[in-house]
Amino acid sequence: MNKDKNQKGKTVKKIKVKTKDPSGKKDSVVSQNKYDELQKKYNEAYDSMLRATAEMENIKKRTQKEIENIYKFSNESLIQELIPIYESLDLSVNFKKESISSEKLEEGNKILLSMLSKLFEKNNVKEINPLNDEFNPEYHQAISTKEDKSLKNNLIIEVVQKGYLLNERVIKAALVIVVKNL
């Protein structure tokens, strides 16, 4: 470390700093004040980098937690709409058979079916009921074939179980019986 006097006559400490200078010059000499100033800026920049890194980690963890909660509770509103239907079915099963007429039972079933239909409509669930349509393996699953020369091949002649679409995507293929003439 060297000591020199500045323009005002004060003694200033000078420090030799080893640098990688592309010009090939040797070590630089920097005043203590300049060195302290650069060290302070370096410390501030390093501190800012550490804080930014920590903040990024916190954002990552928070986002992951939000994604987990979205996945965990994504069907909450659907379940809330299913609960009254479930409770109505539970009540009907627990009624004494002698105290309810078949007409009232049929009426209750129609109400429940209507509630489910509204729920499906609200959640963009559509029925696949392909009777008399041409067989399409993307929407239908053939469980049997029948020969019938009066009908054309691949015609669906019976729907054993309906299929369902959710937002135009098949979530359950319709189970069908198809004409297959040899």
Phi, psi and omega in degrees: 000133178253160175237129176229166176259137178276187184296335181268001177090005179274148178281129181237132177284139176241142184239138173276129180241126177281127181231160172259086183269120181297340180283349178089004179295161179281193181305147178266153176248126184233143178289156180301319180298315180295318178299313179298320178296315178295321178296320178297315178297319178298313180299319178295317180295318179296317178298317178298320179296317178298317179296318179295319178297316179297318179297320178298318178297318179296318178298317180299313180295317180296317180296318179299318179296319178296319178297317178300317179293321178299314179296316183297322186247016185298328182257020180300314182294324177296316179297320179299326179281336178281334184302313180297326178293315177300314181297322178295318177296319179299317177299316183293326179291326183272358175290147175287133185298331181288333186270002181229136180273161180294330178294317179292324178296317178296318179297318178297319178296321178295320178296315179297317178298320177296318178299317179293321178298317178295320178298315178299314182299315181297327183260016176059041174259125181241146179280143170250108178234086193269028181304130181069013174268168174279141181299131176228112184297345177286335183241344187232150174236116181281124178256349180196162174231155176225145177267132178205102185295340180280348180243156181280156179300150176067016175275135179277118183256348178206137175254112180283316175218138178291157174254176182216143175248141172240114183052047177069012177248134181291123174251343173206119179286148177287136176270121189225164172246132190240146174285130176222104178266130182275000000 
